Amino acid sequence: MNTIAERIYDYLKGFPPFNLLTKDQLLSIAKSVDVIYLENNRFLFEIGQPVANHFYVVRDGAIGLFGTNNDLVDKCDEGDIFGLRALLRRGEYKLNAKAIEESIIYSISLENLEAYITSNTNASQFLMASFASNIRIKNPEDDDFVETLQYSSEYTYLQTADYSKNPITCGTDTSIKEAASIMTDKHVGSIVIVENHKPIGIITDKDLRTKIATGKFSIEGSVSSIMSSPVITYPETITVAEAQIAMLKHKITHLCITKDGTNDSDLTGILSEHDIIVLRENNASALIKEIKRSRTAEQLRDIRQRAEKLLVRYLEQDIPIDFISRLVSAINDSITQRIIEFSIAKVNIEPPTQFAWLSIGSQGRQEQLLMTDQDNALVFEDVDEEKYSTTKSYFLKLSDYINKDLETVGFELCPAKMMANNPKWCQSLSEWSKQFNNWITTPDQDNLMLCTIFFDYEHVYGSKELVSKLSESIFKSIENRNIFLTYLGRNALLNPPPLSFFRQFLVEDDGEHKDQFDIKARAMMPLVDAARLLILSHNIKAINNTLERYEKLAELEPQNKDTYLFCTEAYKNLLSFRTEQGLRHNDSGRFIDLESLDKGHRLQLKRSFKAVKEVQELIKIRFKLSQLL
């Protein structure tokens, strides 16, 4: 192997998907890579140019991908892959690729892609998932946020493909003219030719253009004269990744779906390249991209509504609920970040000092799957006394813009006004530290309630250093007031397992939700409160998510591992159940009509209550609270 190929091999083996290839596969690619040098501001390709037969890897420097208005859509650094989406889509480039500093690019041909990457199962699945996610391909260890989006794409593309269940068909004796009329009437781009319900051929719009419009075949002839045969078939369980790879491998745009995946069984559906594109444009990372390009709160509202459809699809596909919650939280955070950028522009004055925007409550725990009301706060850097009034006025005005735009998106204003446009929830670092210290040293019921909400905060925008300082001051107050955890323990036991003496569900006695079961207050919050208390007792600052808290507790206390894993399972079930109920009834999912539940769901809920009982027993013993209950 020559020296240049050796250098290319050594470089590529450090990045996915190349690190998933065998040595021989990667060596073969390295030997045929073209090396391209680009001076700063030189274009590699431009919008409207025919797509080249290559995709690209950045070796040195950086490539900017720009839209029609010269907006920077993406920046590709060393090791990033770009141009793959266009290569698989074919047609013309939809972005400009320009060097934004002196760069060296590796160019890899479609032939190499097909020969060595799509033939390697692990590499092809990773590559297709990453391609479909519409983000750069990086080593997942480099960035937690990119990792989440890559995993989101992998989940999306390893799901069963959503194919058309009503394929348009005709027999072999049908004329081409008649088949074209059927396709026109049904508004479809393909028709499958069948015999005894089994697919034997297919005609697409492309066939009509290249074979009929050119005069090569008579439109009066039979469909059998121009159909593509045999068809490529897959079973109903085909994943999106498999479909994408199959279309690439066979250079086709349609797959026939049959009962057992062979040509000898009944046709049950058709999957087109268009179906894949529609799904691709509605996965999480594509939505994140759209959020970053959005210009109004109304556009963000539409994106968030599409995210809800994504949530429904993930639930239908039995994607793990902890993954879904992280994903939806990432979308919510991105929406909030964009709204903050809008709001700073509306104020038309740069922030007078550093600040941080915090999500609190369920969004702070990354558990806000449904469009519930807002809970947020703002902390700003300490300023001189003479500047304090104008500084706070600025941040209250900014927060008001943010809260109103979040309302436009669909997050209702908090009835209790626990939002950053409330002077109580928009304070300097010193004020917040003093406030927390007061809550901790005077732990009456109201202060304990406020503590439980604010202990679950998450940094969304602005200075992380301010948030770290706030966390340090809070934990210092707790260390100096050990009895606080005892009070917090008593608070965690206020909602015992929600079953009566006769093992009936405890429901609301009166009010709007009379005879309904409050799954949040009676089942979920006891598990949330227990996890928070126990993780604080270990002086763990950085974990806010309930499931992650229980996982960490299982690691810290192996003697109680079974209890904590039981709580993890219970909370996942409750979170899934509430989300499904909320989507079904178009509400928060909090109050459940028990009469609508089947026996299986009732038993599942009751099993979750056992986890509540176990962890509360543990708390009673640890904090010597047995006399309370």
C-alpha positions in Angstrom: 0.0 0.0 0.0 1.4 3.5 -0.9 2.1 6.1 1.8 -0.9 8.3 0.9 -3.3 5.4 1.2 -1.7 4.5 4.5 -2.3 8.0 5.9 -5.9 7.9 4.7 -6.5 4.5 6.3 -5.0 5.7 9.6 -7.2 8.7 9.6 -10.5 7.2 8.6 -10.2 4.3 11.0 -10.8 6.7 13.9 -14.3 7.7 12.7 -17.6 6.0 12.3 -18.7 4.3 10.1 -15.2 3.5 8.9 -14.2 2.1 12.3 -16.9 -0.5 11.8 -15.4 -1.9 8.6 -12.9 -4.7 8.4 -9.3 -3.8 7.7 -9.5 -5.1 4.2 -12.7 -3.1 3.4 -11.2 0.1 4.8 -7.9 -0.5 3.0 -9.7 -0.9 -0.3 -11.5 2.4 0.2 -8.3 4.2 1.3 -6.6 3.2 -2.0 -9.2 4.8 -4.1 -10.0 8.0 -2.2 -9.5 11.2 -4.1 -7.9 14.0 -2.1 -9.2 17.5 -2.7 -7.6 20.8 -1.6 -9.8 23.8 -1.2 -8.7 27.4 -0.5 -10.7 29.5 1.9 -14.1 30.6 0.3 -13.8 28.1 -2.6 -16.9 26.0 -3.4 -16.9 22.2 -3.5 -20.4 22.1 -5.0 -23.2 24.6 -5.5 -27.0 24.6 -5.4 -28.5 23.4 -8.7 -25.4 21.4 -9.8 -26.0 17.7 -10.6 -25.1 15.6 -7.6 -21.6 14.0 -8.0 -21.0 10.3 -7.7 -19.2 10.9 -4.4 -19.6 11.8 -0.7 -17.0 13.6 1.3 -15.1 13.5 4.6 -13.3 16.6 6.1 -9.6 15.8 6.7 -8.5 19.2 7.7 -10.2 22.6 8.0 -13.9 23.2 7.8 -16.7 23.2 5.2 -19.8 25.3 5.6 -23.1 24.2 4.1 -25.2 27.2 3.1 -28.8 27.6 2.0 -30.3 29.7 -0.7 -30.2 32.9 1.4 -26.5 32.2 2.3 -27.6 31.1 5.7 -25.2 28.7 7.4 -27.1 25.5 7.7 -24.3 23.3 9.1 -20.6 23.4 9.7 -18.5 20.3 9.0 -15.3 19.9 10.9 -12.5 17.3 10.9 -14.0 13.8 10.6 -17.5 14.9 9.6 -19.2 13.4 6.6 -21.3 15.5 4.2 -22.8 15.1 0.7 -24.2 11.6 1.5 -27.8 12.8 1.7 -27.5 14.3 -1.7 -25.8 11.3 -3.1 -28.5 8.9 -2.0 -31.3 11.4 -3.0 -29.7 12.1 -6.4 -30.8 15.0 -8.6 -29.3 18.4 -7.9 -27.5 19.8 -4.8 -29.8 21.8 -2.5 -27.0 23.4 -0.5 -23.7 25.2 -1.3 -20.6 23.5 0.2 -17.9 26.1 0.7 -14.6 26.0 2.5 -14.7 28.4 5.5 -11.0 27.9 6.0 -8.3 26.2 4.1 -9.4 22.6 3.8 -8.4 19.1 2.7 -11.3 16.8 1.7 -11.5 13.1 1.1 -13.8 12.1 -1.7 -15.3 8.6 -1.6 -17.2 7.2 -4.5 -20.7 5.6 -4.6 -19.1 2.4 -5.9 -17.0 2.2 -2.7 -20.1 3.0 -0.6 -22.0 0.1 -2.2 -19.1 -2.3 -2.2 -17.7 -1.9 1.2 -20.1 0.0 3.5 -23.6 -1.0 2.6 -22.3 -4.6 2.5 -21.2 -4.3 6.1 -24.3 -4.6 8.4 -23.0 -2.5 11.3 -21.5 0.2 9.1 -24.5 0.5 6.8 -27.0 0.7 9.7 -24.9 3.4 11.4 -24.4 5.3 8.2 -28.1 5.2 7.1 -29.3 6.2 10.6 -26.8 9.1 10.7 -27.6 10.1 7.1 -31.3 10.1 7.8 -30.9 12.1 11.0 -29.8 15.1 8.8 -26.9 15.9 11.2 -23.2 15.5 10.9 -21.7 12.1 11.7 -19.5 12.3 14.7 -18.0 10.0 17.2 -21.0 9.6 19.7 -18.5 10.2 22.6 -17.8 13.7 21.4 -21.0 15.5 22.3 -24.0 14.3 24.5 -26.5 16.3 22.5 -25.3 14.9 19.2 -25.3 11.5 20.7 -29.0 11.8 21.7 -29.9 12.9 18.2 -27.9 10.1 16.6 -29.6 7.6 18.8 -32.9 9.2 18.0 -32.2 8.6 14.3 -31.1 5.0 14.9 -34.3 4.3 16.8 -36.3 6.0 14.0 -34.5 4.1 11.3 -34.6 0.7 13.0 -38.4 1.0 13.4 -40.8 -0.9 11.1 -41.3 1.3 8.0 -44.7 2.9 7.6 -45.6 1.6 4.2 -48.8 2.0 2.1 -51.3 -0.7 3.1 -53.4 -0.3 0.0 -51.1 -0.8 -3.0 -52.6 -0.1 -6.4 -52.5 -3.2 -8.6 -53.5 -4.5 -12.0 -53.3 -7.8 -14.0 -50.8 -8.7 -16.7 -53.3 -8.2 -19.5 -54.0 -4.6 -18.5 -52.9 -2.1 -21.2 -50.3 0.5 -20.4 -52.8 3.3 -21.2 -55.3 1.8 -18.7 -52.6 1.4 -16.0 -51.5 5.0 -16.5 -55.1 6.1 -16.1 -55.5 4.2 -12.9 -52.3 5.7 -11.5 -53.6 9.2 -12.4 -57.0 8.6 -10.9 -55.5 7.2 -7.7 -52.8 9.9 -7.5 -50.0 7.4 -7.1 -46.5 7.0 -8.7 -46.5 3.3 -9.2 -48.7 0.3 -9.9 -47.9 -3.3 -9.1 -48.7 -6.1 -11.6 -50.1 -9.2 -9.7 -51.1 -12.8 -10.5 -53.1 -14.5 -7.8 -52.4 -11.6 -5.4 -48.6 -12.2 -5.8 -46.4 -9.4 -7.2 -44.7 -10.2 -10.5 -43.8 -6.7 -11.7 -44.0 -2.9 -11.2 -44.5 0.2 -13.3 -43.5 3.6 -12.0 -43.8 7.2 -13.3 -40.2 6.9 -14.5 -41.2 3.9 -16.7 -43.9 6.0 -18.4 -41.4 8.8 -19.0 -38.5 6.7 -20.3 -40.4 4.0 -22.2 -43.7 5.5 -23.4 -43.1 9.2 -23.7 -39.9 8.5 -25.7 -41.9 6.3 -28.1 -39.9 3.1 -27.4 -43.1 1.2 -26.5 -46.7 1.7 -27.6 -49.1 2.9 -25.0 -51.6 0.4 -26.3 -49.3 -2.5 -25.3 -49.7 -4.6 -22.2 -48.1 -3.7 -18.9 -45.9 -6.8 -19.0 -43.9 -5.2 -21.9 -42.5 -2.4 -19.8 -42.8 -3.6 -16.2 -39.7 -4.1 -14.0 -39.6 -7.8 -13.0 -39.0 -9.6 -10.7 -39.8 -7.1 -8.0 -37.8 -6.6 -4.9 -39.9 -7.9 -1.9 -39.6 -7.5 1.9 -41.7 -8.7 4.8 -44.0 -6.4 6.7 -41.4 -6.1 9.5 -38.9 -4.2 7.2 -37.2 -1.4 9.1 -36.6 2.0 7.6 -32.8 1.4 7.6 -33.3 -1.9 5.6 -35.5 -0.2 3.1 -33.0 2.6 2.6 -30.2 0.2 2.1 -32.3 -2.0 -0.3 -33.2 1.0 -2.5 -29.6 2.0 -2.6 -28.3 -1.5 -3.4 -30.8 -2.2 -6.1 -31.0 1.4 -7.5 -34.8 1.4 -7.2 -37.4 3.7 -5.6 -40.1 1.2 -4.6 -40.2 -2.0 -2.6 -43.1 -4.5 -2.6 -44.2 -5.7 0.9 -45.5 -9.3 1.1 -46.7 -11.5 4.0 -43.5 -13.5 4.2 -41.2 -11.2 2.3 -40.9 -13.4 -0.8 -42.4 -13.1 -4.3 -44.4 -16.2 -3.6 -46.7 -14.7 -1.0 -49.6 -12.2 -1.2 -48.8 -8.5 -1.7 -49.8 -6.5 1.3 -48.2 -3.1 0.7 -45.8 -0.8 -1.2 -43.0 1.3 0.2 -41.6 4.2 -1.8 -38.6 6.4 -1.6 -41.1 9.3 -1.0 -42.4 7.5 2.2 -38.8 7.3 3.5 -38.2 11.0 2.8 -41.5 12.0 4.6 -40.4 10.0 7.6 -36.9 11.4 7.4 -38.1 15.0 7.4 -40.1 14.3 10.5 -37.6 12.7 12.8 -36.2 14.5 15.9 -33.0 15.8 14.5 -34.7 17.1 11.4 -37.0 19.0 13.7 -34.1 20.4 15.7 -32.6 21.7 12.4 -35.9 23.4 11.6 -36.1 24.9 15.1 -32.7 26.5 14.6 -33.8 28.0 11.2 -37.2 29.2 12.5 -38.1 32.9 12.5 -41.3 33.1 14.5 -43.0 31.5 17.5 -45.8 30.4 15.2 -43.3 28.3 13.2 -42.1 26.8 16.4 -45.7 25.9 17.4 -46.0 24.0 14.1 -42.7 22.1 14.7 -43.8 21.2 18.3 -47.1 19.8 17.0 -45.1 17.6 14.6 -43.0 16.5 17.6 -46.2 15.3 19.2 -46.9 13.1 16.1 -43.3 11.8 16.5 -44.1 11.0 20.1 -47.2 9.0 19.1 -45.2 7.1 16.5 -42.4 6.2 19.0 -45.0 5.0 21.6 -46.6 2.8 18.9 -43.2 1.3 18.1 -42.6 0.6 21.8 -39.4 2.8 21.9 -38.2 2.9 25.5 -39.9 5.8 27.4 -36.7 7.1 29.0 -35.3 7.6 25.5 -38.5 9.3 24.3 -38.5 11.7 27.3 -34.9 12.7 26.6 -35.7 13.3 23.0 -38.8 15.4 23.6 -36.9 17.3 26.3 -34.2 18.1 23.7 -36.8 19.4 21.3 -38.4 21.5 24.1 -35.1 22.9 25.1 -34.2 23.8 21.5 -37.6 25.6 21.2 -36.9 27.6 24.4 -33.4 28.5 23.3 -34.7 29.8 20.0 -37.5 31.8 21.7 -34.9 33.4 24.0 -32.9 34.4 21.0 -36.1 35.9 19.5 -36.8 37.7 22.8 -33.4 39.3 23.1 -33.8 40.6 19.6 -37.3 42.1 20.5 -35.8 43.9 23.6 -33.3 45.2 21.1 -30.6 45.6 23.8 -28.0 43.0 24.7 -28.4 41.6 28.3 -26.6 43.9 30.7 -24.9 41.0 32.5 -24.7 37.2 32.4 -27.8 35.2 33.1 -29.2 31.6 32.9 -32.7 30.4 32.0 -33.8 27.4 34.0 -36.5 24.9 33.4 -38.0 23.6 36.6 -40.4 20.8 37.6 -41.0 18.0 35.1 -39.1 19.7 32.2 -36.2 20.2 34.6 -36.3 16.5 35.1 -36.6 15.9 31.3 -40.0 14.2 31.8 -42.3 16.8 30.2 -43.6 14.7 27.3 -47.0 16.4 26.9 -47.7 20.1 26.4 -48.3 21.1 30.0 -48.0 24.5 31.6 -44.7 26.4 32.0 -42.4 26.2 35.1 -39.2 28.3 34.7 -36.9 30.7 36.4 -34.1 33.1 35.6 -30.9 33.8 37.5 -28.6 36.8 36.7 -25.2 37.7 37.8 -24.8 39.9 40.9 -24.4 43.6 39.9 -23.7 46.8 41.9 -26.6 48.1 43.9 -27.1 51.2 41.7 -27.5 48.9 38.6 -29.7 46.4 40.3 -33.1 47.9 39.5 -32.5 48.5 35.8 -30.9 45.1 35.5 -33.8 43.3 37.0 -36.3 45.3 35.0 -34.5 44.2 31.8 -34.6 40.5 32.7 -38.3 40.8 33.7 -39.1 42.4 30.4 -37.1 39.7 28.6 -38.8 36.9 30.5 -42.2 38.3 29.7 -41.4 38.0 26.0 -40.1 34.5 26.5 -43.1 33.3 28.6 -45.6 34.8 26.0 -43.9 33.1 23.1 -43.8 29.8 24.9 -47.5 30.2 25.4 -47.9 30.8 21.6 -46.0 27.5 21.0 -48.5 25.7 23.3 -47.0 25.7 26.8 -49.7 27.3 28.9 -48.9 30.0 31.4 -48.5 28.6 34.9 -51.6 29.3 37.0 -49.4 29.7 40.1 -47.2 32.1 38.2 -44.0 30.0 38.7 -42.4 31.7 35.7 -39.5 33.9 35.1 -41.6 37.0 34.4 -42.6 36.9 38.1 -40.2 38.9 40.2 -40.0 36.0 42.7 -38.6 33.7 40.0 -36.3 36.3 38.4 -33.5 37.0 40.8 -29.7 37.6 41.1 -27.4 34.7 42.1 -27.1 36.1 45.7 -30.9 36.5 46.0 -31.5 32.9 44.8 -28.9 31.6 47.2 -30.5 33.5 50.1 -33.9 32.3 49.0 -32.9 28.6 48.9 -31.1 29.0 52.3 -34.3 30.4 53.8 -36.4 27.5 52.4 -34.0 25.0 53.7 -33.6 26.5 57.2 -37.3 27.1 57.6 -38.8 23.9 56.1 -42.5 24.5 56.5 -44.9 22.9 54.1 -44.8 25.8 51.5 -41.1 26.0 51.6 -40.7 22.2 51.2 -43.0 22.3 48.2 -40.9 25.1 46.6 -37.7 23.2 47.3 -39.0 20.0 45.6 -39.8 22.1 42.5 -36.6 24.0 42.4 -34.3 21.1 43.2 -35.2 19.7 39.8 -34.0 22.6 37.7 -32.1 22.2 34.4 -29.9 24.8 32.6 -31.4 25.6 29.2 -29.7 28.8 28.1 -27.0 31.2 29.2 -24.2 30.9 31.8 -23.6 27.4 33.1 -21.2 28.9 35.6 -24.0 30.8 37.3 -26.0 27.5 37.6 -23.0 25.7 39.1 -22.5 28.4 41.7 -26.2 28.3 42.5 -26.0 24.5 43.0 -23.0 24.8 45.2 -24.7 27.3 47.5 -27.8 25.1 47.7 -25.8 22.0 48.8 -23.8 24.1 51.2 -27.1 25.1 52.9 -28.2 21.5 53.0 -24.9 20.3 54.6 -25.3 22.9 57.3 -28.8 21.8 58.0 -28.9 18.0 58.2 -32.4 17.9 59.6 -33.7 19.4 56.3 -33.4 15.9 54.7 -35.6 14.5 57.5 -38.2 17.1 56.8 -37.9 16.3 53.1 -38.4 12.7 54.0 -41.6 13.4 55.9 -42.8 15.3 52.8 -42.0 12.3 50.6 -44.3 10.1 52.7 -47.3 12.4 52.4 -48.7 10.3 49.5 -48.7 6.7 50.5 -49.5 3.9 48.0 -52.9 4.9 46.5 -54.9 1.8 47.5 -57.6 1.7 50.1 -57.9 -1.0 52.9 -60.0 -3.0 50.4 -57.3 -2.6 47.7 -59.4 -0.3 45.7 -57.9 2.8 43.9 -58.1 6.0 45.9 -59.9 8.5 43.7 -60.8 12.2 44.0 -63.7 12.8 46.4 -65.0 16.0 44.8 -64.5 18.8 42.3 -64.0 18.7 38.6 -62.2 15.3 38.7 -64.5 13.5 41.2 -64.1 9.7 41.0 -61.1 10.0 38.7 -57.6 8.7 39.6 -54.8 11.3 39.9 -51.9 9.4 38.5 -49.5 12.3 38.9 -50.1 13.1 42.6 -50.9 9.6 43.9 -48.5 7.5 41.9 -45.8 9.4 40.0 -44.8 12.2 42.5 -44.2 9.7 45.4 -41.6 8.0 43.2 -40.2 11.4 42.1 -40.0 12.7 45.7 -38.3 9.5 46.9 -35.6 9.6 44.2 -34.9 13.3 44.8 -34.5 12.8 48.6 -32.3 9.7 48.3 -30.0 11.2 45.7 -29.6 14.4 47.7 -28.7 12.3 50.7 -25.7 11.1 48.7 -24.8 14.7 47.9 -25.2 14.1 44.1 -25.7 17.4 42.3 -25.8 16.7 38.6 -28.6 14.1 38.2 -32.2 15.5 37.9 -34.0 12.9 35.9 -36.0 10.4 38.1 -35.0 7.3 36.2 -31.3 8.3 36.2 -31.5 9.0 39.9 -32.8 5.4 40.6 -30.1 4.0 38.3 -27.4 5.9 40.2 -28.9 4.8 43.5 -28.8 1.2 42.4 -25.1 1.6 41.8 -24.5 3.4 45.1 -26.5 1.0 47.2 -26.2 -2.5 45.8 -28.0 -3.8 48.9 -31.1 -1.9 47.8 -30.6 -2.5 44.0 -33.8 -4.6 43.6 -36.0 -1.9 45.1 -34.5 0.8 43.0 -34.8 -1.2 39.8 -38.4 -1.9 40.7 -39.0 1.8 41.1 -37.3 2.4 37.7 -39.7 -0.1 36.0 -42.7 1.3 37.8 -41.9 4.9 36.8 -41.4 4.0 33.2 -44.8 2.3 33.1 -46.5 5.3 34.8 -44.8 7.8 32.5 -45.8 5.8 29.4 -49.4 5.3 30.7 -49.9 9.0 31.5 -48.5 10.0 28.1 -50.7 7.6 26.3 -53.8 8.7 28.2 -52.9 12.4 27.6 -52.5 11.8 23.8 -55.8 9.8 23.7 -57.8 12.5 25.5 -55.9 15.5 24.3 -55.1 16.7 27.9 -52.3 16.4 30.5 -53.1 12.7 31.1 -53.1 13.4 34.8 -56.7 12.3 35.7 -57.8 8.9 34.6 -61.3 7.5 34.4 -60.8 4.1 35.9 -63.9 2.7 34.3 -62.2 3.0 30.9 -59.3 0.8 32.0 -59.1 -2.9 31.2 -58.0 -5.5 33.8 -54.4 -5.6 32.4 -53.9 -1.8 32.9 -55.4 -1.9 36.4 -53.0 -4.7 37.3 -50.0 -2.8 35.8 -50.9 0.3 37.8 -51.3 -1.7 41.1 -47.8 -3.3 40.5 -46.4 0.2 40.3 -47.9 1.1 43.6 -45.9 -1.8 45.2 -42.7 0.0 44.2 -44.0 3.2 45.9 -44.6 1.1 49.1 -41.1 -0.5 49.0 -39.2 2.8 48.5 -41.3 4.6 51.1 -40.6 1.8 53.6 -36.9 2.3 52.9 -37.2 6.0 53.5 -39.1 5.5 56.8 -36.3 3.3 58.1 -33.4 5.4 56.9 -34.7 8.7 58.2 -36.3 7.2 61.3 -39.8 8.3 60.3 -41.7 5.1 61.1 -43.8 6.9 63.7 -45.4 9.0 61.1 -47.4 6.3 59.3 
